[in-house]
């Protein structure tokens, strides 16, 4: 079902899907040790957690990769995954220190500006399990901008998440967005690949752990150094 233009602005209605880590906030070095210790407590090993590249991966994919490296069968990893998730998320909520985090430049101003536009709907697309995503956002009062989203609870691979987000957009707003009416905003190659897999445009910000050149090479439609530099794109929508 195609969307009509918003009556107030004459603009086409669009859905903006934001990543969290490296796009909106960074948590510093405090999260990886919580994840690592939780792995040890549940599986007896953290594997190569200290060296693993988390960027753009879902939480369950991270666990599966790390434990596969230790020779633990996927079936056994899945069996213990609820225990791991509960332990890690509890530690994250109890221990995540805002003072060791960073709110990335311009985030609040951009979210406020675009949440106020009647033609735009803001939501999340993140590999974090939802309670972990909400914990990270809560430290800067950002949950108010994101009534729904797709999370690491919804799929093992990031490419599984956009259809979930689109269905939740229908449930939350009554609007069915076409891929070309959606924009994925993230900072990693996996964000870009996820968007391209579904024919969704991608705005990549080089505020995470992936350099701008690599984001260009991955096929992002736009690459900017930070969110304030994305205003020209976001205001054009």
C-alpha positions in Angstrom: 0.0 0.0 0.0 1.6 3.3 -1.1 1.6 6.2 1.3 0.1 9.6 0.6 2.0 12.7 1.4 1.5 14.1 4.9 -1.2 16.7 4.8 0.6 19.2 7.0 3.9 19.3 5.2 3.3 17.8 1.7 6.2 15.5 2.3 6.1 11.7 1.9 5.8 9.9 5.2 9.0 8.1 6.2 10.3 5.8 8.9 13.8 6.5 10.4 15.5 3.4 12.0 18.3 4.3 14.3 21.2 2.1 15.5 22.4 2.8 19.1 26.0 1.9 19.8 28.4 4.2 17.9 25.4 6.1 16.3 23.6 7.7 19.3 25.9 6.8 22.2 29.1 5.0 23.1 29.5 3.1 26.4 33.2 3.1 26.7 35.0 0.0 27.9 32.5 -0.9 30.6 30.1 -3.2 28.7 32.5 -5.8 27.2 33.7 -7.0 30.7 30.1 -7.4 31.8 29.4 -9.5 28.7 32.6 -11.5 29.1 32.0 -12.3 32.8 28.5 -13.4 32.0 29.8 -15.7 29.3 32.2 -17.2 31.8 29.5 -17.7 34.4 27.1 -19.5 32.0 29.4 -21.3 29.5 32.6 -21.5 31.4 34.5 -19.4 28.9 34.4 -16.0 27.3 36.2 -17.2 24.2 37.9 -14.4 22.3 35.5 -11.8 23.7 38.4 -9.3 24.2 39.2 -9.3 20.5 35.8 -9.9 18.9 34.4 -7.1 16.7 30.9 -6.4 18.1 30.1 -3.7 15.6 26.7 -4.2 14.0 26.2 -7.8 15.3 23.2 -8.9 17.3 23.8 -10.0 20.9 22.8 -13.6 20.1 25.1 -13.7 17.1 28.0 -12.5 19.3 27.4 -15.3 21.8 27.1 -18.0 19.0 30.3 -16.8 17.3 32.3 -16.7 20.5 31.1 -20.1 21.8 31.6 -21.7 18.4 35.2 -20.7 18.7 35.3 -22.7 21.9 33.8 -25.8 20.3 30.4 -25.4 22.0 27.6 -26.7 19.8 24.9 -24.2 18.7 22.2 -26.3 20.3 23.9 -26.0 23.7 24.5 -22.3 23.2 20.8 -21.7 22.5 19.8 -23.9 25.5 21.8 -21.7 27.9 21.1 -18.4 26.1 18.1 -17.3 28.3 20.4 -17.7 31.4 23.1 -15.7 29.7 20.7 -13.0 28.6 19.2 -12.6 32.1 22.6 -12.4 33.8 24.1 -9.9 31.4 21.1 -7.7 31.3 20.8 -7.6 35.0 24.5 -6.6 35.3 24.1 -4.0 32.6 21.2 -2.3 34.3 22.9 -2.3 37.7 26.4 -1.2 36.5 26.2 0.9 33.4 27.6 4.3 34.4 26.5 7.3 32.5 29.7 9.1 33.4 31.7 6.6 31.4 29.4 6.9 28.4 29.3 9.5 25.7 26.2 11.0 24.1 27.4 11.6 20.5 27.3 15.1 19.0 23.9 16.6 18.2 21.9 13.5 19.1 19.3 15.2 21.3 18.8 18.2 19.0 18.4 16.0 15.9 16.0 13.6 17.6 13.9 16.4 19.0 13.8 18.2 15.6 12.8 15.1 13.7 10.4 13.7 16.2 8.4 16.9 15.9 7.9 16.4 12.2 4.5 14.8 11.5 5.8 13.1 8.4 8.5 11.2 10.2 8.3 8.2 12.5 11.4 7.4 14.6 12.2 3.9 15.8 15.2 1.6 16.6 17.0 -1.0 14.7 19.7 -2.5 16.9 21.4 -5.8 17.7 21.0 -5.2 21.4 18.5 -7.3 23.3 15.7 -4.8 23.9 16.2 -4.4 27.7 19.9 -3.7 27.1 19.0 -1.1 24.4 16.6 0.6 26.7 19.2 0.6 29.5 21.7 2.3 27.3 19.2 4.9 26.1 17.8 5.6 29.5 21.1 7.0 30.7 20.5 10.0 28.5 16.6 10.0 28.5 16.5 8.9 24.8 13.8 6.2 25.1 11.1 8.9 24.8 12.0 9.2 21.1 11.6 5.5 20.3 8.2 3.9 21.1 9.1 0.7 19.2 11.9 -0.9 17.1 13.5 -4.2 16.2 16.1 -5.7 18.5 18.5 -8.6 19.0 15.6 -10.5 20.6 14.0 -10.6 17.2 16.6 -12.4 15.1 20.1 -13.8 15.1 21.2 -12.0 12.0 20.8 -8.2 11.6 19.2 -8.7 8.2 16.2 -10.3 9.9 15.4 -7.1 11.8 14.0 -4.7 9.2 10.9 -6.7 8.4 10.2 -6.8 12.1 10.6 -3.1 12.4 8.2 -2.5 9.5 5.5 -4.7 10.9 5.8 -3.0 14.3 5.5 0.4 12.5 2.2 -0.8 11.1 1.0 -1.8 14.6 2.2 1.4 16.2 1.2 3.9 13.6 -1.2 2.2 11.2 1.1 3.1 8.3 2.8 0.5 6.0 6.1 1.9 4.8 7.7 0.8 1.6 11.5 0.2 1.6 12.1 3.4 -0.2 10.2 5.3 2.5 12.6 4.0 5.2 16.0 5.2 6.2 18.4 3.1 8.3 20.9 5.2 10.2 24.0 3.4 11.6 27.7 3.4 11.9 28.9 -0.1 10.8 29.3 -2.2 7.7 26.6 -4.5 9.1 24.1 -1.6 9.3 24.8 -0.9 5.6 24.5 -4.6 4.6 21.3 -4.9 6.5 19.8 -1.9 4.7 21.0 -3.1 1.2 19.5 -6.6 1.8 16.1 -5.0 1.9 16.4 -2.2 -0.6 16.4 0.4 2.1 18.5 3.5 1.9 21.3 3.8 4.5 22.8 6.9 6.1 26.1 5.9 7.7 27.8 8.0 10.3 31.5 7.6 11.0 31.1 8.0 14.7 31.6 4.4 15.6 34.5 2.0 14.9 34.3 1.9 11.1 36.0 4.6 9.0 34.1 6.6 6.5 36.0 5.0 3.5 34.9 1.5 4.6 31.3 2.7 4.9 31.4 4.1 1.4 32.9 0.8 0.2 30.1 -1.1 1.9 27.6 0.8 -0.2 26.0 3.4 2.1 23.9 5.9 0.2 25.3 8.7 2.3 28.3 8.8 4.6 28.8 11.7 7.1 31.3 12.3 9.9 28.6 12.7 12.5 24.8 13.3 12.9 24.9 17.1 12.7 26.5 16.7 9.3 23.5 14.5 8.4 21.1 17.4 8.8 21.2 18.2 5.1 20.0 14.7 4.3 17.5 14.4 7.1 16.0 17.8 6.3 15.8 16.9 2.6 13.6 13.9 3.4 
